[in-house]
Amino acid sequence: MNHKDLEEEDLSNLNFLTENKVCELLALCEENKDYAPLIRAIGKVFSDSECLMRSFRTKEQSPDKLRSQRDKKKKEKKSEDKSGASSISKSDTEPSTSKGAEKKDDQSDEDDSDDDEDDKVTVDIDGVRRVYDKILPHEQIEAAIVNALVCMTPNVESELTYHDAYSFDHNYLNLFVIVMENTNLHSPEYLESALPLFCKAMSKLSLPGQARLARLWSEFGMEHILRMMETFQQLITFTVICNDFDNDNLVQDDETVVAAAKCLKIIYFANILAGELDPDQNEEEDDMLIESNDLTLQELLGEEERSPKAPRVDPLEVELGVRASDCRHPLIAFEEFINEPLNEVLEMDKDYVFFKVNAESKFAFMNCPFILNAVTKNQGLYYDNRIRMYSERRITALYSMVEGQQANPYLRLKVRRDHLIDDALIRLEMIALENPSDLKKQLYVEFEGEQGLDEGGVSKEFFQLVVEEMFNPDIGMFTYDDTAKVFWFNPSSLENEGQYTLIGIVLGLAIYNNCILDVHFPMVAYRKLMGKKGTLLDLADSHPALYQSMKEILDYGGDVEKDMMLTFQISQTDLFGNPVTHDLRENGEDIPVTSDNRKEFVSQYADYILNKSVEVQFKAFRRGFHMVTNESPLKYLFRPDEIELLICGSRNLDFHALEESTEYDGGYNKESRVIKDFWETVHTFEEEQKKLFLQFTTGTDRAPVGGLGKLKMIIAKNGSDSDRLPTSHTCFNALLLPEYSTKEALRERLLKAITYAKGFGML
């Protein structure tokens, strides 16, 4: 074919592209130094959704083969008609279709093939990549692709909006696969025009369509998944930076950002599917949800409740049958999906309302928690907790008016310091039995015989004292690993289930009341709280010495049975040092561990240590935790590592960030001599001294979610120089600091205050 013949060719007959066709056109264009024919071909196919869907098919799915399949089916149909196998007319068997859903014969046959091969790629991916490598360096051709996508995607969006059934839109997946292989999508040319429209179209895919794309892309490898993730992230960042979002112009109302976030969710789940999954290692969930018999506020007022009590579940998770917690190691780190510019402009009070009401007309980024950082999600959780507290207060007031009951709008705990656990346990057990919803009221703690209103500081001290006492090794509820520096449930503990339930309630209340606890659980404890079982990998954190032993068994190159002389019966010691045996299999003592069954032995050993041996203790603990958090979006929003951050706070103590965020009162400012002396002194403290200072000032020695920069400490002047020690109001994170005349005096009195002030000096 020469250039003249190419000019005369009627491109209206070009209904799809193949790699060979593009290479043929490109070669002729390069020979004649005129790219117009290829530009027209690219423009025609990429602007027509049907043409693009039929392009770059694998050999098995090529239009020619599909046409052959169609002819074969027609012959079979005629044969059936002649033999009388079917007396029903074609018009009776084929339903009419709307204009937007009409399909050509070729496309209908493609549909049949797609239905049979639901999860197989029908696009020649390698061929598409080679085509892009050849044509993208030519700016004119790339401009044609941009213009074509701008023309095509609004029609695709319209089709998917009004024909959103899976049976209709699954043919469009080829289109999205082909476009997403373009490695230049992040460039300004696409970001400003084509990509926003493309995302809007892709966001209209049905749930099964999204799931199929996620499964397909999960097989593409890290390089390609990372590129697609960065494409959507760059569109979100580009749009956020180019607009001024505020209370009057919400980012939730920006169609481009919303559509890109929905597309990013598909990549997020593709990334999970491509990672290391353990979907079968799930705990029994029969007691995960604690149902309340109490009427809700809406029911009392005769209104229908707007949101269900049960924790929300992501629909795409359900469709794929996989959860984020099923993936221990995703292909790309979860943190890479967080978009910080979006988090900075997000109005979480508004987003929470959209999330809670679940209105289809308003998008909530809390439905895409992977894109939010821990600080933003914690803010959403804070709103949920506070609104729930307010709702419980209103219900109490309503009961008091209707039934004449005494109003008790708060969860009040009155305890004695020397009987702390007994008092707390009895009171919380009564509440859990009589009215579990009271656990969702705002907590107020009072130490008997002590004055002071609980504005948060007394609760913090209560939590800390409970944790210290119940994790005391002398009590025997938990064992302590000196190597890992973590506690684990003691399988031979003499304490009853109520004690473990109390610890679970305390952890739930700490989250609910925004308090940080000094607890040292391994990550497997939080994974189990989120519904996962402990496995061999978890032993590395909880029982490192045992983990190493198990690894040695798995890696041993010799004769395991002869050299190690192990059986499926294991031995442990109880509280009194007596040996206790357990059969991992029936008659385990008689079953030797061999090279063939060692994997089973190691798996069952880990399962026994982390699950079966502590089943009673952990179920009681989890039950207490869910008494408080059962209706919370906690499990929906946070991963296990983030749950640990919520409960324990951050171990990273950046005192320079604390200095930047601190405010001053009573005559002090950041230029005051005493303040400068103070910070110079604090920055020289050892790590333990910094923890003591935080404990003294805030009631906890950990940084909140987001670090010490989020703490908002206040330093107030408390008189002139004297022998008095500094004091604090832990509920307000306030330090009352006298105006000491020298830095030495300040250091000496501050150290004395933070070292000996437990129970004193903290108001």
Summary of the structure (lengths in Angstrom):
residues: 763
radius of gyration: 32.5
end to end distance: 91.2
largest distance: 111.7
contacts: 2335
relative contact order: 0.06
helix: 59%
strand: 8%
